[in-house]
Amino acid sequence: MSMLRFPAEAQWRISSHSGAGNNTCVEVALNVPGVVGVRDSVDPDGPVLVVSPSAWRVLTSRIKNDDV
């Protein structure tokens, strides 16, 4: 099984809910066509969760509505 690399042109953005000194942060890359990348900001070279933009919208909507 080979590990796929997320595109190098990804521009990662840290969650707005992450605070200073918080080690439970996620980063999101929204600029890669057709996919959304999610990774642990503590381990930026670690694995990336890749989801479709529609799945990301559903997830974030459910989180905002406290429906998870």
N, C-alpha and C positions, 0 to 999 in steps of 0.2 A: 504494500500500500504506500503510495507516495503522498507527500504533504504538498498541497498547493500553496503558492505564495500569493498574498494579496497584492494588488498592483502598487508599485512604488509611488505612483502619483497621488495616492490617497492622502487627503488632507484631514487629519484627525482633530476632532473637537472634543474637549472634556465636558462631561455633563455639567449643566448649570446647577445641579443639586449637590455637587461635590464641594466640600469645604476644605479650607487649608488644614493640612495635617491629616486629612481623611484618607485612609489607605483602602477604601472600598469604592474606588472611582471607576467609571467606565468611560471609554472614548468611542466616538462614533465617526465614521467616514461616510459622508453623504454625496461625495463628488464623483464616485465611480459609477458610470452608466449601468443601470440594470440591477445593481446590488447595493446593500447597505452593510458595512462592516462594523462589528462591535468587538472591542478588545478591553482587556484589563489594563488600566493605566500604570499599574505597578509593574506589569510584565509586558512592555510594548513589543518585545520580540517574540512573545508567546503566541498561542493560537488566536485566530480571528473567527468569530462567529459570523457567518455570511447569510443574510436573509434577503428576501425580495423587498422592494420598496413598499409594496402593499402590505406585506406581513409586518413590516416595521411600523407603518401607520396604524394598523390594528393594535399592535402591542402598546405603542405609546398612548393611543386613545384610551385603551383599557386601563393603563396605569393612571392617567390623568383623572379618569372617572372612578378610581379605586375599585376596579372590577377585575382584579387578578388574584 
